[in-house]
Amino acid sequence: MRVLKKKDLWYSVVGGAALATGGGGAPATYDQFNEVIDPIIENGGKLRLINTFSIPDDELIFINAGVG
């Protein structure tokens, strides 16, 4: 497990938008990103990068994805 800083997560959003769309995608703006992430951090949420094999088979996970 690796604890991520807010900056790390932002960079992954920008990089993911570029890679997932072949370079033609546009990520959320930094203000939009802050609107989602800041309340999570303020309420004690931890940003972590984990090994997916560490998730139990009966655990529920949420993946936020946009299509179209």
C-alpha positions in Angstrom: 0.0 0.0 0.0 1.2 3.5 -0.8 -0.4 6.6 0.7 -1.0 9.2 -2.0 -0.9 12.9 -1.7 -3.6 15.0 -3.4 -1.0 16.1 -6.0 -0.4 12.4 -6.9 -4.0 11.8 -7.5 -4.4 14.9 -9.6 -1.4 13.8 -11.8 -3.1 10.4 -12.2 -6.3 12.1 -13.4 -4.4 14.2 -16.0 -2.3 11.2 -17.1 -5.2 8.9 -17.2 -7.2 11.3 -19.4 -4.3 11.5 -21.9 -3.5 7.8 -22.0 -7.1 6.5 -22.0 -8.1 8.7 -25.0 -4.9 8.5 -27.0 -4.0 12.0 -26.1 -7.3 13.7 -27.1 -9.1 13.6 -23.8 -9.7 16.4 -21.4 -9.7 15.7 -17.7 -11.8 17.5 -15.2 -10.6 21.0 -14.3 -8.5 21.4 -11.2 -11.5 23.2 -9.6 -13.8 20.3 -10.4 -11.2 17.9 -9.0 -11.0 19.9 -5.8 -14.8 19.9 -5.4 -14.8 16.1 -5.3 -11.5 15.4 -3.4 -11.4 18.2 -0.8 -14.5 16.9 1.1 -13.1 13.4 1.2 -9.8 14.6 2.6 -11.5 17.0 5.1 -13.6 14.1 6.4 -10.5 12.0 7.1 -10.5 10.0 3.9 -7.2 8.5 2.9 -5.9 8.3 -0.6 -4.2 5.0 -1.0 -2.8 2.9 -3.9 -3.3 -0.7 -3.0 -2.7 -4.1 -4.5 -6.0 -5.3 -5.9 -5.2 -8.9 -4.8 -5.4 -7.6 -1.2 -9.2 -7.0 -1.6 -11.3 -9.8 -0.2 -13.5 -11.6 -2.8 -16.7 -10.6 -1.0 -15.7 -6.9 -0.6 -17.6 -4.2 -2.5 -15.6 -1.6 -4.4 -16.6 1.6 -6.2 -15.1 2.6 -9.5 -16.1 6.0 -10.9 -15.8 5.9 -14.7 -17.2 8.1 -17.5 -18.0 6.8 -21.0 -18.9 8.8 -24.0 
